[in-house]
Amino acid sequence: MPALSLVTLVSLVSTVFAKQLDAHPPQQQHRHWAQICSGNPINKIRGCDRYGCGHFGADRHSGKEKHVGVDVICADGAMVYAPFSGQLSGPIRFFHNGNPIDDGVQIRGSGYCVKLVCIHPIRYHGQIQRGQHLGRMLPMQKVFPGIISHIHVENCDHSDPTHLLTPNAPVVPPFPQQDSHWATVCSGNPTNEIRGCDKYGCGYFGAPRRNGKGKHLGVDVICADGATVYAPFSGELSGPIKIFHNGNAIDDGVQIRGPDFCVKLVCIHPIRYNGRISKGQVLGRMLPMQRVFPGITSHIHVENCDHSDPTRNLERGKGQRV
């Protein structure tokens, strides 16, 4: 072949190949990551349980911090796969306390960098290919009984990795966005009116307790003995909640944790202590407070999990201090 023709051919092939690379650069050949855990082909994200929620940006440490990763559901002991091809490094310690799930690995390559935590990798160094066996899910139930077992997936730059999950993966928390005001808590009190003052004390947030030595860390929403109690917002139930610890007739309650709120409702008997509940759904019944404190304004003690003031969350702004 004449030299000029060979040069022309090489130039043509190089041009075509360059255009193909421009259209399909290596890191863009897989816009979504591969399946991460056996048994979860769409990389479904953990919803909410009594320990919190698994979506990116969910509250952590009583709202003081945010979740900087996503929790991909994975049964204890399940096989874990590499979401993309890259270089391994580790180990990654998340808890720094040596518990049974304090292990993980980082993968960098294909235009991505991610940390997979709560897994035991087959190795901490070397190359791995997309979809290749990476390791096994560690026994999360031993550390957090009842939690939805999951792999913590965190981008190295703390950006949201949700859109990189395989197509059609759920990307929203299981509960709808919460309204800033809660629903009616007790039948017969549609505005969540707060107890005023009686011979036992006052019901507003910060009211004196124990002869002024303590402060009221919740609010007391008026509720007649035996009245129906409703969930103020959607969330996950946990309990029982005991504040008296003496077995009296009103020493019962439940906690509700949702994407935006976490609250304890005390002096009620819930229909159950676990599972999900929706805003406005029947939660239980008011216990017989008059048996324990005759003459008191019967009420539900409503306390935010972080001890902040829940008054502003009451429906339509009612229930202000009296």
N, C-alpha and C positions, 0 to 999 in steps of 0.2 A: 504494500500500500504506500503511495507517495507520502512523503513526510508532511506536506501541507494538509492532505486529507486527514491524516491521523490526528494532527493538532486540532483541526476543525471538529472532528468527532469527539475528542476528549473534551473540548470546550463546550460542545453541545450537551454531552452527558452531564458535565459538571453544573451547567446552568439549570438543567431539568432537576437534578438532585437537590440543588440549592433551593429551588422554588418549592420542592416537596418538603424540605426541612422548614422553610418559612411557614408553610401552611400547616405542618404537623410537627412542631418541635418535640423532642423526646419527652420532656416533662409534661406535655399536653396530650400524649397519646392515650392516657387514661385519666379522664377528668374526674372520675370517681374512684375511690379506693376499693380494693377487693374486700370480700367478706373477712371479718376479723375473728369471729368466734363460731365454732361449729354449733349448729342448732339455731343460729341467728343469721340467716342468709341475707337479710336486708339491713344489718347493723342497727337494729331497733334500739332506740335510746331509752334508758330507764326513766320511768315516770317519777311519781312521788311516793315515798313510804315514810315511816316514822322517823327516819334519819335525815330526810331531806329529799331534794329533787335532783334529777340527773342532767337537766338541760344546761346549756351554756349560759352563764350569768345568774344561775340560781343562788339564793342566799346561802351563805356559810357563816358559821360562828355568830348565830343570832342576828344576822343581817349586817354584821360589821364588815364582812368580806363577800366577794362574789366567786362563784365557781368558774375557774378559768379553763375548764375542759368540758368534755361530755362523757357520760357514763354509758358505754355500750353493754347491753345486757349479755351476760355470759354465765352459764351454770358452773358451779364449782367443779373443777377437774376437767372441764371441756378443753378441746384443742384450740389453740390460738394460731392465727395465720398472719403473715406480713401483709399490711394493706398496700404496700408498694415496694419496689426494689430499692435497695440502698445499703448503707454501711451501718452496722450495729455498734453501739457503745453502751457501756454500763458498768456495774449495775446502777439503776435509778432507785433511790430510797425516798419514799414519800412520807412515811411516818417517823422514821429515825428512832424506832423503839424496838425493833427486832420482832414485831408480831408476825404471825404466820402469813400475812399478805404484803409485807414490806419488801417488795422486790419489783423489778421492772427493767425495761430496756429502752434505749432511744434508737430510732432509725432516721438516717439522713440520706436523702437521694431523690432522684426523679423530680426535683423541684420542690420537695417537701422536707419537713423535719418534725417528727412527732415523738412523744414519750408515751409508752404503754405501761401502765402501772397496775399492780395487783396480779401480775402474771410471773411465772418462772420460765425464763427463756431457755432454749436448748444451749445457747451460748451468748456471751456478751460482746463478742467482737467478730469481725469478718463480714463478708457480703451475704445478703439474703435477697431472694427474688420474690416479686409480688405473688401472693397466694401460697408461698412455701410455708411449711410447718415452722412456727416460731417458738412455741412453748405450750404451757398449760395454765389454765386459770387456777389461781390459788384458793384455799378454802375460806372464803369471805364470811360464811355463816358462823365460823368459829369465833370471829372477831365481832361481827355485827349480826347477831341472831335476828332473823326475820327480814333483813334487808333484801332488796332485789340485787342479787349478785351481779357484778359488772366489772368491766375493764375501764379504768380511768384513762381517757384518751386526751392528751393535751399537746397542742401545737407548741413548738419551742419558742415562738414569739408571742404566745398567749392569745393569738387570734382564734376566732371561732372555727372549729373544724367541721361543723355540722354539714355544710354544703358539699364537703368532700366525701361524705358517706355514699354508699351505693344508691342508685336511683330509687325513688319512692320510699326512702327511709323516713320514718316519722321524725319531724324536726321541732315539734312543739311539745310543751308539757301537757300532761293528760287532763288538766283542768283548764277551763276557759280563763281569759284574763279577768282578774278580780275587779269588781266595782270598788271605788274608794270607800263607799259606805256599806256597812254590813246590813244583812236582812234582819227582820224582827227576830229577837231571841226568845221571847216568851209570849204565848197567847194572852190576850188581854192588855198587852203593853206594846202597841204597834210602833211607838216612837222610841222604844228602848229607854224610857225615862229612868233616871238614876235615883236610887233611894236618897232621901234627904237625911235629916238627923233624927234619931230617936234616943231612948235611954241607954242604948248599947253603943252609940257612936254615929258616925256619918258615913255615907256611901261613896263620896267622891274620891277621885284619885289623890293620894297624898294626905288624906285625913289622918289625924293622930290615932295611933294604936298603942296599947299597953301603957296607958297613962302618959302618953307623950314620948315614950322611949322608942317607939317605932312609927313607921308611916304605912298607910294603906297602899299596897302595890298594884291594886286593881281598881275596878269600879263595881258597884253593886247595882245590877239592873233589876228593877222591881218585878217580882213574879210571885203570884199567889201559890200557896201550897197545892200540889197536885196538878198544876197547869202544864200544858204541853210546851216543850222546849224545842226550838228549831236551830238548825245549823246556820250561823251567821255568814259563812262563806263555804266554798267547796274545798275539800281537802282530805287528808288521811287521818283517821282516828287512832289514838293510842291511849292506854290507861290500864287500870283505873288511876285516878288522881285523888290522893288523900291529903287534906291539909290539917285535919284535927288529930289524926292518928290515935283516936280513942274509941273508934267503933260506934260513935253516936249515930243518931238517925239521919244525919245529913252529911256524913263523912264519905262522900263519893263524888265522882266527877270524871271528866274526860278531856283530852287534849285534841285539838284539830290543827293540823299543819298543812298549809297550801303553798302555792308558789310565792304569794306575797305576804301572807300573814301566818302567825302561829299564836294560838290562844288556849288558855285553860278555862273551862267552864266547871265551876265547883258548886256543890250543894244540889246537884241533879243526879238522877239515875239514868244513864244512857241506855239506849236499846242494844248497844254493843260497844265494845271497847276497841275494836280493830276494824279495818276495812275503810273503804272510801265512802264519802257522803257528799251530797250536793247542797249548794246554798238554798236555804228555805225548807229542806227536807226535815221531817220529824227526827229529832235527836234523842228525845227521852222525856222525862217528867221531872217537875220540881219536887224536891223532897220536903217532908213535913218540918219546916224550920220552926214553927210555933211550938213544937214539942220540946225543942232544945232551948229556944230563946223566946219565951212567951211575951207577946206584945211588940216584938220587933217588926219592922217592915220587911216582910219576906222578900227574898231576893236571890238572884244568881250572882255569885262572885265571878267576875270576868277579869282575867289577868293575862296580859301579853307575856309570851315566853321570855322576852328580853326585859321585862319589867318596865317597859315604856307605857305611856298613858294611852289607853285605847278609846278614850272619850270621843276623839275626832272621827273615829271609824263608825260610830253609831249612826244609824240610818237618819238621813236628812238633818244631821247635825244636832239632833235632839239629845236630851239627857245631860245637859250641862250642869255644872255644880250649882246646888241650891243652898 
